[in-house]
Amino acid sequence: MNETIHTLITRRSVRKYKKAQISDEDLYLILQAGTYAATGMNRQSPIIIAVTNKEMRDRLSRMNAKIMGSDKDPFYGAPVDRKSTR
């Protein structure tokens, strides 16, 4: 089976994260892939914001939870601990 098709068929959603932070290089590749991902009728220009500051991540988590009417973390505890950003 084609590796790309296999990856699409076997992919899973992640709702539990390791405490380890991914490398800047991996983050850049993921963001680049998301920028080139298909959009509905090609009408959306993707804007991707990578939050790498824990205080900002926690603030956004609280704001999202409030909008959703919940007290749960909508980011499922995704870690951030970068000292610098791109």
N, C-alpha and C positions, 0 to 999 in steps of 0.2 A: 504494500500500500504506500502511496505517496506520503512522505513525511509530513507535509503541510496538512493534508486531509486527515491523517492520523491524529495530529495535534488538535485540529478543530473538533474531531469526533470525541476525543478523550478528555477535552478540557473540563475543568471543574472551577466553580466559584470558590473564592477564598474568603473565609470569615474568621480565621484564626491565624495570627501572624507570629513568626519567630521574633525574638527581641533583637536579633542581629539586623543591622542596617545594610541594605544593598550598596554596592559601590557606586560612585558617581558615574562611572562609565556605563554600568547596567541601567541606571536611572535615565541617562541620556538616550540610550538605545530604545528603552520603553517609551519615552516621550516622543522620540522621533517616529516610532512605529504608529503611535496613536495619532500623530499629526497627519499621517498618510492613510489612515483608515477610511474606509468608505463611509459616506454620509447619505442620508435619504435624498434621492434625486439630485445628489451633488449640490445641495443648496446651502449647506452649512460650512462655514469656515471654522475649523476646530480651534478653540482656545483652551489650552491645557495649562493649569497652574499646579506646580509641584510644591506643596507646602512642606518645608524641611525644618521649620521652627516649631518646637514642641508647644510653646505658649500659644502661637497662632493656631496650630492644629487643634489644641484643646478648646480654644475660643470658638473656632468654626464648628467643632463637634457639638458644643453646647447650643449654638445658634441653630444648627440643623435639627438637633433633637427637639428643641422648642417648637420649631416650625412643624415637625412631624407629630407633635403632641406626645412626646415620649421623653424618658430620662435615660434611654440607652444610647450608647456611643454608635452613631451611624457609620463610623469608620472602623468598627470592630477592633479597636485597639492597635491599629496600624502604627508601627513605631516611626519616630523621627528623632534624630539626635545629631544632625549635621551642624557643624560650626560655620560652614560657608555654603553658599548656593551659587548656581550659575546665573 
